[in-house]
Amino acid sequence: MGALEFLCSTRFHKSLTLPPNPSTNRLTPLRVTYSDFGAAESSNVVLFCGGLFGTRLTYAVLDRLAKEKGVRIVCPDRPGIGGTGDDGGGVRARVALWLEIVPSLLTHLSIPYVSLGSHSAGTIYAFNILLSYPHLLHPTTPSITFFAPWVHQSHTKVAKLQAAALLPASLIGGLSPLAKFVNGNVMPVVASSGGLLKGMRTSLSNPSTPTSSELSSTSADRGSDDASAGLETLDLNLDDAKVVAELRNHIATFVFAEELAGVSEDAQLLLRKPASEITAWCPASSARQWTDIDDIPALLSQLVDEEKALGRERKWCVDVFHAESDHMTGDRGRSWFDECWKKEETKGRFAYRSKVVVGGDHDFLVDPGVGASRVWLERLGEIDGGERGT
C-alpha cells in the first residue's frame, strides 16, 4: 500500500453535523470533520489540538505508533479549516465554537474522557478544554501534553512575530489565500531549483508538493467504500523517514485543497489582532477567565483544590516537549513557559515535566522519528493499567 491509499482511509475523513444551536445564535447546522486513528477500540483516548496548519490529516504520521502503544487519537479540524464549517463569528468567536464542538464530538463517539495533546497553536485550544471541561479528562490520572507550545511574541521577543504583529489585521487575515497561492503556483516552479524558498516551504509544513492529479483520484469522504476495499486494515511503515516524507507530501495536497480560512483567523488570534481590541484567548462565558498562559497554572491549582474539597482527588500531570530549535518561540519563550509552571508546581497540586528534544524543530516535533511522540504515547499507554484495545 502506498501513502496516498493510506491517507484515503475513512479514519482520516470522518464528519459529524451539529444541529442549530439558538442559545449561541448559531441558526444553521455545523459540519465538523475529524480523524480517529491509532488503536480504534482503546478506551485510552487523546483529543489532539493541532498547530496552525495542523489539520485532522497532519498527525496521521502517528497512526502506527499510537496503535503500538494502545492509544486512540481523535483530531478535529477547527472552525473554517478542512471540512469544518464556521458560524461567521470571526476571530473572537473561534474558541467559543471550539468549546461547543468538542463535547458534542466526544458524545457522538461515546468517549467519556480523554487525555489532552496539543502542538504549537493548539495550545490555546487545549487550555480552554482543560479549564472549561475538566470532567472530560481522565477520572484518576488526567494528562495534558504540549509539543512546542505557543508563547506570545511579547514574551519570546522573536523578531519576525513582533514584525507580524505590526501588520494590519486585514493583511494577516489574508494568510490562507497567500499560502494556497504559494503552494499551488510558486512551489511547483521552484521545486527543481535546489530548494529555493525552503524556509517558506518549512513554515507551511509542506516539504514538497505532489501534483493535483494525485488528489483528483481520491475523495474527501469515501464512506463505507474503504471498508469493503480493505483499506481500513492496511498500514504504513511510519518508522521509515522516506515513507513519512511521502505521506507529508500527500497531506499537504489535501490540506491546501480544503478550506483554510480558519488558519488566517487562528493567526490573528495568536498574535492578538486587531490591536484595537483585546482578542481574548478564552470566551467571556468561561467560568475561569484568563488572559495569558501565566494565568493557567494557578487556575489549575484552584481547580485541583475545588475537586479535593468535594472529595475527588486526581493525579494531574502536565508534560511539555520543547524543540531544541524553535523559530516560533526561541529560548526565551521556552524558558518563560517553563517558569510559569514551575512556580506553581511547588504547591504540589500537579506534576510538571519539561524536556528539550535534541534535534527537534518546531514544525515536525511530533513526527515519530524525532522521539518525543514515542515517550508521550508510552506514558499514556500506562494509563488504566494497560486496559486498552490494540
N, C-alpha and C positions, 0 to 999 in steps of 0.2 A: 504494500500500500504506500502511496505517495503522500506528501504533506498536504496537498490540496484535498485529496479524498478524506484524510483525517479531519481537516478543518470543516468539511461539509457535514460532519456528523451533527445530528439534531441536538446533541448535548450542548453545542455552542450556538444554537439558533432557536432557543425557546422563547415563548412570549406569553404574556398574561394581559388581559384587558380589564382595567379597573372601571367600575361603573361611575357615573357622575357623582360628585360629592358637593351638594349645595352648601354644606356647612363651611366649606372653604372657598365657595364661589366658583368651584370647578363644575361647569354645567354640561360638559361633554365627556364621553368615555376617554380613558387614557391607556394607550398601549405601552407595555413595558417589555423590553427584550432583555434576556439574561442568558448566561451559560450556567450549566450544572454538571460538573465533571469530577474526575477523581473516583473515589470509592463510592459508587452510586447508592448502595444500601446502608452506608455508615450513618450512625447517629452522631458522629463526631464531625460537625459541620462548621465550615468557615464562611462568614459573609465577608467578601473581599471588596474593598473600595479602591478602584484603580486610579492611576495617575491622570495627568492632564489629557493625554491621548490614549489612556488606558481603558479601552472598551472591554466588553464581555469576551472578546477574542484574544486580547493581548496576553492573557495569562494562561492560555491553553498549553503553553510550554511546561506547565506544572502538572499536567494530567498524569503522566506515568509515575512521577514521584509521589503524588498525592495518593494514587492507588496503592503504591507500595507501602505507604505509611498508614493506610486506612483512614484517610481524611477526605471528606467530600467538600468541594469548593463551589459556592454559589456567587456569581459575579454579575450584578445587574448593570445595565447601561444607565447612566444618569440622564435626567431630562434633556431632550434635544440632542442626544448622542445615540448613534447606532439606529435602532428601530424604536427607541423610547420617545414618546411624544412630549410635548411641552404645553403647559397651561397658559402660556403667554404672559406670565407674571414677571418675566425678566430676571435680572441678576438677583434681586432681593428676594425673589420667591423660590429660588432653586432649592435651598436647604429645606424649607418647609415642605416642598413637594417630595423631596427625597424621604423625609420623615413620614410621609403618607405612603410612599411606595413600599418601603422595606417591610413593615409589619404585615401589609397585605400580601406581599410575595411569600413571606415565611408561612403565613396561614395557608395560602394556596398550596404550598409544598408540604404542609403538615410537619413543619420543623419547629419544635417548641423552644429551642435555644441554640445559640451559635457562639463561636469564638470570632473575634474581630481581627481582620487583617487589612492593612492599607499600604499604598505606595504613593509617595510624594503628595500630589494634590488631594488624594483620597483621605489624607489625614484629617482635614476639616470635616468631612462627611462621617468618618469613623467616630470622631469625638462627639458629634451630635447624636449618633446612635447610642453611644455609651451613656451619655447624660440624660437623654430623653427616654430610653428604653432599657434601663439596666436589668430588668426582668428577663430580657431576651438573651442575656449572657448566661453561660453555664451555671447551673444551680449550686455547685460547690467550688469549682476552680475556674472562675472567669478569666479569660486571657485576651489581651489586646496587644497586637504586634504591629509595629510601624517599620516600613522599609523606606529609607531615605526620606524621613518626614519633612513636610513643608514647613519652612520658617519664613516669616515675613521679612522683606528686604530691609525694614527699619532695624532689624536685629542682625542680619547677615552682612549688610553693607556691600553686597555683591553689586558691582557697578552696573552690569547690564540690566539687572532688575530695577535698580534705582532709576536708571535712564528710562526703562519701560514705564515705570510708574508716572513719569512726567508727560507721557504721551496722552493725547485726548482719549477719553473713554470710547469714543466712536471709532478711533483707529484700532484700539485693542479689540474692539468688537468685530473687527474685520479679520481676525486671526484665522478663523476656519476657512473662509474663501481663499485667503492667501495661501494657506497650507495646501489646499486642494489644487490650486493653480501650480504651485511649485512641484507638487508630487506628480501631477498629470502632464505638465508641459516642460518643466525645467530638468527634472531628474533624468528622464529618458534621453535627453540631449547630451547631458554631461556624463552619463554612465560609462562611456567608453574612453573618457579622457583622464583616467587615472585617479579618480576620487576627488574631483573638484566639488566644492560645496559639501565636503564630507561632514563638516561641523553642522551644517543645516540639516543634512540627512539624519545625523545622530539625534539632533534636537527634536526632530519629528518622529523619532523612534522608527525609522524606515530605512534599514540598511541598503536596500535596493528595490527597485520597483518592477514586478512582473508585468507582462503585457496585459492589456484589457481583455484580450481574447480568452485568457485563462479564467477570468471572472465570469464571462458570459456562459461558460459551460456549467455554472453552478446556480443554485437558487438560495435566496436568503432564508427560506423556511421550507424544508423539504417534507415536513410532516412524517408520516409513517413509512414513506418510501425507503428511508435509510434502514429501518429495522429489517424490512423484507430483503434488502440488498446485503444485509450483514455488516453494514458499516459501523454499527454501534459496538461490535465486538473487536474491531480492528484497532491496532495500536502502532505507535511510532517509537523508535529508539530515541527518546528525547535526552539521552545522555550523550548523544553524538552532536558535537558542535555544528557540523555541517548540516545535519538534519534540522537543528534548531534554527540555523540561518535561513534555510529554505522555507521553513514554516513561517518565520517572521516576514519573509518576502510576501507570502500569500496573505498573511494577516494584514499587512499594510494595504494591499489591494482592496480587501474587504472594508477596512476602516475608512479609507478615503472614498469608497463608493457609496458609503452610507452617510447619514446625517451627522454633521459636526458643528452645527450652530451652538450647541451647548458647550463646546470647547471654548469658544470665544467668551461666553458668559462666565465659565469657570476661571478663565484668565483674568477677567475683570474682578471676580470675587476674590481671587488670591491676592491680587495687587491692591484690592480695596478701592476700586474705581467705580463711579466718578468721585473725585476728591471733594466735590461739593456736598456729598452725602457721606454718612458713615455707613459703609457697606458691611453690615453685620455678618459675622460668621455663624451666628445662631439666630433662629427666628424669635420674634418678640413674644411668641406664645410659649416659649420654652420655660419650664419651671426653674431651671438652673441657668441663669444668664451668665455669659462670659464674653469677653471682648478679644482676648488673645490667649495663646497657648499657656502662658504662665498662670492663668486662672484655673486651668484644668486640674492640676494635682490636688489643690486644696478642695476643689469641688468633689473629687473622687474620695478624698479622706472624709469629707462631710457625708457623702453617700454611704460609705462603709459604717460610719458611726450611727447613722439613721437605721441601717439594717440591723446592726448589733442591738440597738435599743428595742427592736421588735423581735429579738430572739433569733435572728438569722445571721450566721457568720459564714462568710465565703472567703476563700484564699485567693485574693486578687493578684494577678501578675501582669506587669507591663514590660514587653520586650521591644527593644529598638535595635535595628541593624542600620548602621551608618555606612555610606560608601566612602572608601578611602579617598577617592577623587569625586568631589561633588560640585559641579559647576553651578548648581542652583542655591546651595546654602553655604558652601565653603567651610573651613574650620571654625570660623566664628559662629555660624549658625548651629553647627553640631554641638559646640560647647554650650551655647545658650540653651538649647533644647534639653540637654542632659542636666544642666544646673537647675532648670525649672522643676525637674522631678526629684533630684537628689535632696533638695532642701526639704521637701515634704515627705520623702521616703523615711527619713529618720523618725517620724512619728509612728511607724510600724503598721500603718493601715494597708499597705500593699508592698509587693516586691518590685524592684525596678532593675532590669538588666539591660546593659547597653554594650554593643560591640561594634568596633570599626572593622569592616570586612576588607582585608587586604586584597588589592586588585579589583575591588568592586567600584563601579561608577554609578552615577545617579540613575541613568536611564534603564540599565539592564541588571540592576542589583538583584532582582527577583529571579532571574534566569537560573535554572537548576545547576548549570556548570559553575556558577560563582560560589556556591556552597551554603549561603545563608538560608535559602529556602529549605534545604535538607535539615539543617539544625532546627528550624522553625517547625517543620512538619513532624520531625521526630518527637519534639516536645509535645505537640498536640496529639500525636498518636498514643501518648501515655495517658491521656485523659480518659476517664471512665474505666480505668483498669484494663484497657485493651478490648473492651466490648464494642466492637465495630464491625461493619461489613467490609469486604475486600473486593 
